[in-house]
């Protein structure tokens, strides 16, 4: 009787790992030139060879060689390269969601090369990409993050907080969604500890920096014992290139030194040598760009079908038809008495009406975001079809209405003052909530939905606030979605003279006055420490709250939602704007 042999990942001649590695979290560590990229490449080759789709997030531009054989004379793996100098499809910073959906739905192996994007553009793309993959995926998919410390740093700047949060969710909870991850870094000391401690398999090549060697101590504390740690750390400085410790105390129960096999695909990460011509592959595995283009077109069509603007257009059309029917109805002659039963609204009717009003207002807020996603998707499709079939035929535009949004003004631009009759009329047409919203944006520059609500004293979930935003957006006075709302030149002109909202220390006092007790205590503590960060335990000790308590955790979450603080459990820091104001600097 024959016995079925379980598929395995052959890391070296003396070690094979189970295919379930595809949905586990792995870290590959090692200083430059010690073999960590080769090890990650072997994992990619083995998984794709077993039919598991793999996506490599490449911030340096060194993974395109997967498409060619080791010698460069034959085909390698059929991976689609998005972005970089060897792209099959150019990368647009606004296309993160579209590409994520295509990879998840079609299960295609891919390289996402962000090396030609600016750091800000790459961060925005990857935030959308990682978030969409995490929420959409349900079948086995492995994602390799090269230079992972750039995506999940120990001390993130404010602009990187959303990407760090997405990475934490991906590594911490991705397994339940079929997601596995390999984090590759030469600087484990600067990789976020909350991310590193979630790793089940630690593969470490040579490390010499004391801080980098010590960085695995927290992982050891949670997963292994100190005797094993001493055994590993004592050898890290002298490990030969290509040799690594494979350590999985909890899942596999192994600690083994392994000579990792060489990659079978082209090593496009090899360091160029003086006097030696750089090898260029002569053959690449073929991929079907036409099919890829059709898949992305289907994704675009789906986004267009779900466009909230169509709902609004339908409502407008129904209202028009109702009005025309009412106008065409025959007039009732005076001698005829008509009794009309007028129904009264119940409490349930009023509740439903309020919900409907708020829903329509939120639909209006979604328009800008959806329009941007669809436009980015069409731009990407045009580039794919150009690469696949060079011709003079252009991609037809999507059959959805287009809306041209006014351009937002620069942050913190002073309002233009006007005394014309027309401007006075416009200012008179602004309601209280609308004036407060415009005043907040004119004072502080672009802000999120939640921040504006707090600054103006309104509930972010209330109908009055949502209706005011909707009216301002319809009149072209503001633009943007929930995460980035800006005042336009039209908004500044219509606002005219206004009373600026608090700034500097007055702004700090304004926020503190609006926060609950625990939130106020935490924010005050972090403002005193700014620009230094504090851990949850340090904050709890200084404020008198229990670090494990639900009220303390909820207060931290609320402050992060309002973007008054950023960071993670190990390092919380007040926003730069409030921190500078509290310390006497400019806001």
C-alpha positions in Angstrom: 0.0 0.0 0.0 1.4 3.4 -1.0 1.5 6.2 1.5 0.9 9.8 0.6 3.8 12.1 1.5 2.8 15.5 2.8 4.1 18.4 0.7 7.2 20.0 2.3 9.3 23.1 1.9 13.0 22.1 1.3 15.0 24.9 3.0 18.2 22.9 2.9 19.5 19.4 2.4 18.9 18.6 6.1 15.7 20.5 6.8 12.3 20.4 5.3 9.4 22.4 6.7 5.6 21.6 6.4 3.6 23.4 3.7 1.5 24.9 6.5 4.4 27.4 6.7 2.4 29.2 4.0 -0.1 30.6 6.6 2.4 31.2 9.4 4.4 34.3 10.4 8.2 34.1 9.7 11.1 36.5 10.2 14.3 36.3 8.2 17.0 38.3 9.9 20.7 39.0 9.0 23.1 41.7 8.2 23.8 42.6 4.6 25.5 40.0 2.5 24.8 37.0 4.9 22.1 35.4 2.8 18.7 36.5 4.2 17.4 37.5 0.7 18.4 34.2 -0.7 16.6 32.4 2.2 13.4 34.4 1.6 13.8 33.6 -2.2 14.0 29.9 -1.4 10.8 30.1 0.6 9.1 31.9 -2.3 10.3 29.3 -4.8 9.1 26.4 -2.7 5.7 27.8 -2.0 5.0 28.8 -5.6 6.2 25.3 -6.6 3.6 23.8 -4.3 0.8 25.9 -5.8 0.6 28.5 -3.1 0.3 32.1 -4.4 3.0 34.4 -3.1 3.3 38.2 -3.3 6.6 40.0 -2.6 6.5 43.6 -1.4 9.8 44.9 -2.7 10.8 48.4 -1.6 14.4 48.2 -3.0 13.8 46.8 -6.5 15.7 43.5 -6.3 13.1 40.8 -6.7 12.3 41.0 -10.4 14.8 38.1 -11.0 12.2 35.6 -9.9 11.0 35.7 -13.6 14.2 34.1 -14.9 16.3 31.0 -14.2 19.5 31.2 -12.1 21.6 31.5 -15.2 19.3 34.1 -16.8 19.1 31.9 -19.9 15.8 30.3 -19.2 12.4 31.1 -17.7 11.9 31.4 -14.0 8.6 31.7 -12.1 5.4 33.2 -13.7 5.2 36.2 -11.4 3.7 39.5 -12.5 6.0 42.4 -11.7 4.1 45.6 -10.8 6.3 48.7 -10.7 10.1 49.2 -10.8 12.5 49.3 -13.7 11.5 45.8 -14.9 7.8 46.2 -14.6 5.2 44.3 -16.6 2.7 46.9 -15.3 3.7 50.4 -14.1 2.7 51.2 -10.5 0.4 54.0 -9.6 0.3 55.2 -5.9 -3.5 55.3 -6.0 -3.9 51.7 -7.3 -3.3 49.8 -4.0 -6.8 48.5 -3.6 -7.2 47.5 -7.3 -4.0 45.5 -7.4 -4.8 43.9 -4.0 -8.2 42.8 -5.3 -6.8 41.3 -8.5 -4.1 39.4 -6.6 -6.5 38.0 -4.0 -9.3 37.1 -6.5 -7.0 35.7 -9.2 -4.5 34.1 -6.9 -1.6 35.2 -9.1 2.0 35.3 -7.8 3.4 38.8 -8.0 6.2 41.3 -7.1 5.0 44.7 -5.9 8.1 46.9 -6.6 7.7 50.4 -5.0 11.3 51.4 -5.5 10.4 54.1 -8.1 7.8 55.8 -5.9 8.6 58.4 -3.3 8.5 57.3 0.3 5.2 59.1 0.8 3.6 57.6 -2.3 4.9 54.1 -1.5 3.5 54.5 2.0 0.1 55.5 0.7 0.0 52.7 -1.8 1.1 50.0 0.7 -1.4 51.2 3.3 -4.3 50.6 0.9 -2.7 47.4 -0.5 -2.0 45.7 2.9 -5.4 46.8 4.3 -7.4 45.5 1.3 -5.5 42.1 1.2 -6.1 41.7 4.9 -9.9 42.4 4.7 -10.5 40.5 1.4 -8.4 37.3 1.5 -9.7 34.0 2.8 -7.6 31.3 1.1 -3.8 30.6 1.6 -1.7 33.5 0.4 1.8 34.3 1.6 3.2 37.8 1.5 7.0 38.6 1.8 7.8 42.1 3.1 11.4 42.9 2.2 13.0 45.7 4.4 10.1 45.2 6.7 11.5 47.7 9.2 10.5 50.5 6.8 6.9 49.4 6.8 6.7 48.5 10.6 9.3 50.6 12.4 9.7 50.7 16.1 9.2 54.4 16.3 6.9 55.4 13.4 6.3 59.0 12.3 2.8 60.3 12.3 2.4 59.7 8.5 3.4 56.0 9.0 0.9 55.2 11.8 -1.8 53.9 9.4 0.6 51.6 7.6 2.0 50.3 10.9 -1.5 49.6 12.1 -2.3 47.7 8.9 0.9 45.6 9.3 0.1 44.8 12.9 -3.3 43.5 11.9 -1.8 41.5 9.0 0.9 39.8 11.1 -1.2 39.4 14.3 -4.5 38.2 12.9 -3.8 37.3 9.2 -3.5 33.5 9.8 -7.3 33.3 10.5 -7.8 34.9 7.0 -5.4 32.5 5.2 -2.5 34.9 5.3 1.1 34.0 6.0 3.9 36.5 6.1 7.7 36.6 5.9 9.4 39.7 7.3 12.9 40.3 6.0 15.2 42.8 7.6 18.9 43.5 8.3 18.0 45.7 11.3 15.8 43.8 13.7 16.5 46.5 16.3 14.3 49.0 14.5 11.6 46.5 13.5 8.5 47.1 15.6 8.5 44.8 18.6 4.8 44.3 18.7 5.1 42.8 15.1 8.3 40.8 15.7 6.9 39.0 18.8 4.0 37.6 16.7 6.5 35.5 14.7 6.2 31.7 14.9 9.4 30.8 13.0 12.6 32.8 13.5 15.3 32.4 10.8 18.4 34.3 11.7 21.6 34.6 9.7 24.7 36.4 11.0 24.2 39.5 13.1 27.0 41.6 14.7 25.3 44.7 16.0 24.7 44.5 19.8 21.3 46.1 19.5 20.3 43.8 16.6 21.3 40.7 18.6 19.5 42.0 21.6 16.4 42.6 19.6 15.4 38.9 19.7 15.3 38.9 23.5 11.6 39.9 23.6 10.7 37.2 21.2 12.8 34.7 23.3 10.9 35.8 26.4 7.6 34.9 24.8 8.5 31.8 22.8 11.8 30.1 24.0 14.1 29.7 27.0 17.2 31.6 27.9 19.5 28.5 27.5 18.5 28.2 23.8 18.9 32.0 23.4 22.5 31.9 24.7 23.3 29.1 22.3 22.0 31.0 19.3 23.3 34.5 20.2 26.8 33.2 21.0 27.2 32.1 17.4 25.5 34.9 15.4 28.6 36.9 14.8 30.5 34.0 13.3 27.9 32.3 11.2 29.1 31.7 7.6 27.2 33.3 4.7 24.2 31.1 3.8 24.1 29.4 7.2 21.1 30.3 9.5 19.5 29.2 12.7 15.9 28.0 12.2 14.0 28.4 15.5 10.4 27.5 16.2 9.9 26.5 19.8 6.1 26.7 20.0 4.9 25.5 16.6 7.5 23.1 15.2 9.6 22.5 18.3 12.9 22.9 16.5 16.2 24.8 16.9 18.5 23.8 14.1 21.4 25.3 12.2 20.9 24.9 8.5 22.9 25.6 5.3 20.2 27.1 3.2 20.2 25.9 -0.4 20.9 28.4 -3.2 18.0 29.9 -5.2 17.0 28.4 -8.5 15.9 31.7 -9.9 18.0 34.7 -11.0 19.7 36.6 -8.1 18.8 40.1 -9.0 19.8 41.3 -5.6 23.5 40.4 -6.0 25.9 43.3 -5.3 27.6 44.7 -8.4 31.3 44.1 -8.4 34.0 46.5 -9.7 35.3 45.5 -13.1 32.6 42.8 -13.6 29.8 43.4 -16.0 26.3 43.1 -14.4 24.5 40.0 -15.7 21.2 40.6 -17.4 18.7 37.7 -17.9 18.0 36.8 -21.5 14.8 34.9 -20.8 11.7 35.4 -18.6 8.7 33.3 -17.8 5.7 34.4 -19.9 2.6 35.9 -18.4 -0.8 36.8 -20.1 -1.1 40.5 -19.9 -4.3 40.4 -22.0 -5.9 38.2 -19.3 -4.6 40.4 -16.6 -6.1 43.5 -18.3 -9.5 41.8 -18.6 -9.4 40.9 -14.9 -8.6 44.5 -13.9 -11.4 45.8 -16.3 -13.9 43.5 -14.5 -12.6 44.9 -11.1 -13.2 48.5 -12.4 -16.7 47.6 -13.7 -17.6 46.2 -10.3 -16.4 49.4 -8.6 -18.4 51.5 -11.0 -21.5 49.4 -10.4 -21.2 50.0 -6.7 -20.6 53.7 -7.1 -22.7 55.7 -4.6 -23.2 58.4 -7.2 -25.6 56.1 -9.1 -27.7 55.8 -6.0 -27.9 59.6 -5.8 -28.6 59.9 -9.5 -31.5 57.5 -9.1 -32.9 59.4 -6.1 -32.7 62.7 -8.1 -34.5 61.1 -11.1 -37.3 59.8 -8.9 -37.7 63.2 -7.3 -37.9 64.8 -10.7 -40.5 62.3 -11.8 -42.5 62.9 -8.7 -42.4 66.7 -9.2 -43.5 66.4 -12.8 -46.4 64.2 -11.9 -47.5 66.6 -9.2 -47.3 69.6 -11.6 -49.4 67.7 -14.2 -52.2 66.7 -11.7 -55.5 68.4 -12.5 -56.5 71.2 -10.2 -59.5 70.6 -7.9 -62.4 73.0 -8.6 -63.6 75.0 -5.6 -67.2 73.6 -5.4 -65.8 70.1 -4.9 -64.8 69.3 -1.3 -61.9 66.9 -1.0 -61.1 65.3 2.3 -57.4 64.3 2.6 -56.3 61.9 5.3 -52.9 63.1 6.5 -51.0 60.4 8.2 -49.1 61.3 11.3 -45.5 60.2 11.8 -44.8 57.7 14.5 -41.6 57.6 16.5 -40.4 54.7 14.4 -41.1 56.7 11.2 -39.0 59.6 12.5 -36.2 57.3 13.5 -36.1 55.8 10.0 -36.2 59.2 8.4 -33.3 60.4 10.5 -31.3 57.3 9.6 -32.0 57.8 5.9 -30.9 61.4 6.1 -27.7 60.5 7.7 -27.1 57.6 5.2 -27.5 60.0 2.3 -25.1 62.4 3.8 -22.5 59.7 4.3 -23.0 58.6 0.7 -22.0 62.1 -0.4 -18.8 61.8 1.6 -17.9 58.6 -0.1 -18.1 60.1 -3.6 -14.7 61.7 -3.6 -13.0 58.5 -2.4 -14.8 56.2 -4.8 -14.2 58.5 -7.8 -10.4 58.5 -7.0 -10.3 54.7 -6.8 -12.1 54.2 -10.1 -10.0 56.8 -11.9 -6.8 55.2 -10.6 -8.0 51.8 -11.7 -8.7 53.1 -15.3 -5.3 54.7 -15.5 -3.7 51.4 -14.4 -5.8 49.4 -17.0 -4.7 51.8 -19.8 -1.0 51.2 -18.9 -1.6 47.4 -18.9 -3.3 47.4 -22.3 -0.6 49.6 -23.7 2.1 47.2 -22.5 0.2 44.1 -23.8 -0.9 45.3 -27.2 0.9 48.5 -28.4 -1.5 50.4 -30.6 -3.3 53.7 -31.1 -6.5 52.3 -29.6 -7.3 54.0 -26.3 -9.2 52.4 -23.4 -12.8 53.6 -23.4 -13.7 55.7 -20.4 -15.9 54.2 -17.7 -19.7 54.6 -18.2 -20.2 56.5 -15.0 -20.7 60.2 -14.4 -17.6 62.2 -13.7 -17.4 65.0 -11.1 -14.7 67.6 -11.2 -13.8 68.6 -7.7 -12.3 72.0 -6.8 -8.7 71.9 -5.8 -8.1 72.2 -2.1 -6.0 75.2 -0.9 -2.7 74.8 0.8 -2.9 73.8 4.5 -3.2 76.7 7.0 -3.7 79.2 4.1 -5.1 82.5 5.6 -8.6 83.2 4.4 -9.1 85.8 1.7 -11.1 88.8 3.1 -13.9 90.3 0.9 -16.6 92.8 1.5 -18.5 92.5 -1.8 -22.3 92.2 -1.8 -22.0 88.8 -3.3 -19.6 87.5 -0.6 -21.9 88.9 2.0 -24.8 87.0 0.5 -22.8 83.8 0.4 -21.7 84.2 4.1 -25.3 84.8 5.0 -26.2 81.5 3.4 -23.9 79.5 5.7 -25.5 77.8 8.7 -23.8 77.7 12.1 -22.4 74.2 11.6 -21.1 75.0 8.2 -19.3 78.2 9.4 -17.7 76.3 12.2 -16.5 73.6 9.9 -15.0 76.1 7.4 -13.5 78.1 10.3 -11.8 74.9 11.6 -10.4 74.0 8.2 -9.2 77.6 7.5 -7.5 77.7 10.9 -5.9 74.3 11.0 -5.7 73.1 7.4 -6.9 69.6 6.3 -8.3 67.4 9.0 -10.2 64.1 9.4 -13.9 63.7 9.9 -13.4 62.9 13.6 -11.1 65.8 14.2 -13.4 68.4 12.6 -16.3 67.1 14.7 -14.3 67.5 17.9 -13.0 70.9 17.0 -16.5 72.2 16.2 -18.2 70.5 19.1 -20.5 68.3 17.0 -21.1 64.6 17.2 -19.3 62.9 14.2 -22.2 60.5 13.9 -24.9 63.1 14.1 -27.2 64.1 11.3 -26.6 67.8 11.7 -22.9 67.4 11.3 -23.2 65.0 8.3 -25.8 67.3 6.6 -23.5 70.3 7.0 -20.6 68.4 5.4 -22.8 67.3 2.6 -24.0 70.9 1.9 -20.4 72.2 2.0 -19.2 69.5 -0.4 -22.1 70.0 -2.8 -21.4 73.7 -2.9 -17.7 73.1 -3.7 -16.6 74.7 -0.4 -14.8 71.5 0.8 -13.3 68.4 -0.9 -12.0 65.0 0.3 -13.1 61.9 2.1 -13.4 61.1 5.8 -9.6 60.8 6.2 -8.6 64.1 4.6 -11.1 67.0 4.3 -9.8 70.4 2.9 -11.3 73.8 2.4 -11.3 75.1 -1.2 -10.8 78.6 -2.5 -14.5 78.8 -2.9 -15.0 77.9 0.7 -12.5 80.6 1.8 -14.3 83.2 -0.3 -17.7 82.3 1.1 -16.5 82.2 4.6 -15.0 85.7 4.5 -14.1 87.2 7.8 -14.2 84.7 10.7 -13.1 84.3 14.2 -10.1 81.9 14.2 -10.4 78.8 16.4 -7.8 78.2 19.1 -4.1 77.5 18.3 -1.0 77.0 20.3 -1.6 76.4 24.0 -5.2 77.4 23.5 -5.6 74.5 21.1 -4.2 72.1 23.7 -6.6 73.5 26.3 -9.4 73.2 23.8 -8.8 69.5 23.2 -8.3 68.7 26.9 -11.6 70.4 27.8 -13.4 68.1 25.4 -11.9 64.8 26.5 -13.1 62.3 29.1 -11.1 62.0 32.4 -8.9 59.0 31.3 -8.3 60.4 27.9 -7.3 63.8 29.3 -4.9 62.2 31.8 -3.2 60.1 29.2 -2.9 63.0 26.7 -1.5 65.4 29.4 1.1 62.8 30.4 2.2 62.3 26.8 2.3 66.1 26.2 4.6 66.4 29.2 6.9 63.7 27.8 6.9 65.0 24.2 8.9 64.5 22.0 9.7 61.3 23.9 7.5 58.2 23.7 6.1 56.3 26.6 4.9 52.6 26.8 1.5 51.7 28.0 3.0 50.6 31.4 4.8 53.9 31.8 1.6 55.9 31.0 -0.5 53.7 33.4 2.0 54.3 36.2 2.0 58.1 35.8 -1.8 58.4 35.5 -2.7 55.8 38.1 -4.7 53.6 35.8 -4.3 49.8 35.3 -2.5 49.1 32.1 -4.6 46.0 31.5 -7.9 47.7 32.3 -10.6 48.2 29.6 -11.1 51.9 30.4 -7.4 52.6 29.9 -7.4 50.7 26.6 -10.5 52.4 25.4 -9.1 55.8 26.2 -5.9 55.0 24.2 -8.0 53.9 21.3 -10.1 57.0 21.4 -7.0 59.2 21.3 -5.5 57.3 18.4 -8.8 57.6 16.5 -8.8 61.3 17.0 -5.1 61.3 15.9 -4.1 63.1 19.0 -1.5 60.4 19.7 0.2 57.8 17.6 2.4 54.7 18.0 1.9 51.4 19.6 1.8 49.6 23.0 5.6 49.9 23.4 5.9 53.5 22.3 3.0 56.1 22.4 3.7 59.7 21.5 1.6 62.8 21.3 1.0 64.4 17.9 3.7 66.8 16.8 1.2 69.7 16.5 0.0 69.4 20.1 3.4 68.5 21.5 5.0 71.5 20.0 2.2 73.7 21.3 2.3 72.3 24.8 6.1 72.7 24.9 5.9 76.4 23.9 6.8 75.9 20.2 4.7 76.9 17.2 1.7 74.8 16.4 
